[in-house]
Each structure stands twice: as structure tokens, then as C-alpha cells.
Amino acid sequence: MPGGRVNLNPSRGSDLTLILAAPPDRGGGVGGFDPVERALRRPAKYWKGSPDDTISLDCIIDLDAIGGPSVERRLRVLRDMGQPGDEEEPPTIRLDGDVWDHDKTITWVMDGLTHGERLWNPDGTLRRQAVKIDLSRFEDVAEIKAIRVRSTRKGGKRRKRTAIARGNDTLRSIALRELGDATRWKDLLRWNKKKLKGVDPDARLRSGTHISIR
């Protein structure tokens, strides 16, 4: 697959074709068992859940091989795929070209962009740029179904309860699941000032984090 091409097709903005410098580095999607230690016996295992699908693409932007817009312009297009712009969040991405057929059916988002070696033209413009693109599978928070929460009031007082972060939970997804409204992540921050101070509502929480709900 080295020498092949990959096409990045964002949900908004311009498509981009890049040269693959190496086969895609694919991770996640399978497994998901966690061991439980047992004295004098082999560890038992339980199914925790499917790990996140990830893929890393080592690519090259080379005008001699691809032609078209300048390397600088292509880099701006690539960067825009990981930036929200005027929207609340960056675009989603679909892959095409020399990648596994299954990965073409997955909707991705950009998690990282690293610039590598570069080659300059005599006039100071870029002729060649190596980049590494990290993508992960996109799961829309809106697809999480809110659950009904029974009243915990007793004797006129509200009883506290606790939510435990799991998998790829964020404050926004927990607010949707536990309170029925994703915008109530601010309430979770207010109720857990010390523990969640400065936490981004869309940042993944450490699995097992206890969050008080009042």
C-alpha cells in the first residue's frame, strides 16, 4: 500500500487527496475484555465494551506527484478538517482510496495532525510536506438515549446520586444520559466544582470517575 493514495472527504469544506507513505496504522474496534485478578488462578475476564476505532495515516503532500494547489493551501484545507470554524465542532470525515473497505464505511473525526519533514522550492514555497493524521471513529452524542430518572425526593429533601463515567463519556454525554439534556453539563460542573474544575464538556473523562448529581 505504500505509494497509494487516500482521499479525505469532510462533511463540509474541500476534499483532499494525499499520498500514503506507509500502510494505515489501524487500531481498536476489536477486543474489549478486562482481566480480573484471582488468587492462585488465571485472571477472569469480563466484556467491558468495544474499544474506540482509530487510524493513523502517514502521508505526503507532493506537488510533483499530485499537482494542483500549493502545499500551503493543502495544509490549510487539512487543518480546517480539525477545526470548528464558524460551527460548534469540526466536520466529520469519510475515507476513500487505498484504505480497507470497512474503514470507508466509518465516519471519522480528526484527533491529531503532526507535520514531518519538508522540502522547499528555490522561491521559498513548499514543494513537499510529510504529515501524520490521527483519526477516531465518530459517535454522535445525540444518538445516546436519555433514561428516565425516578424522583429521589424524600421528606422534602433531594437525595444525591452518583453517575460513573464509562467508555468515551464526556460531561455533555453524561448530562444527556442522566439528566435528559446535554446542555445541563454546566449543572454537573456546578455540583462537582472541585473534581471537575476546568474540565471541557467535550473532553473524555477517565473511566470510573464518580460524578455527583443533585
TAZI-V418320 format. One record per run of one state. SS is the DSSP state (A for helix, B for strand, O for the rest). FROM is the first residue (numbers start at 0). TO is the last residue. If there is no record, write none. Layout:
BEGIN
((SS | FROM | TO) (SS | FROM | TO))
END
This chain:
BEGIN
((O | 0 | 3) (B | 4 | 9) (O | 10 | 14) (B | 15 | 19) (O | 20 | 23) (B | 24 | 26) (O | 27 | 31) (B | 32 | 37) (O | 38 | 39) (B | 40 | 46) (O | 47 | 52) (B | 53 | 61) (A | 62 | 65) (O | 66 | 69) (A | 70 | 79) (O | 80 | 91) (B | 92 | 96) (O | 97 | 99) (A | 100 | 103) (O | 104 | 106) (B | 107 | 119) (O | 120 | 124) (B | 125 | 136) (O | 137 | 139) (A | 140 | 142) (O | 143 | 151) (B | 152 | 153) (O | 154 | 155) (B | 156 | 157) (O | 158 | 159) (B | 160 | 163) (O | 164 | 169) (A | 170 | 178) (O | 179 | 180) (A | 181 | 190) (O | 191 | 191) (A | 192 | 195) (O | 196 | 208) (B | 209 | 212) (O | 213 | 213))
END
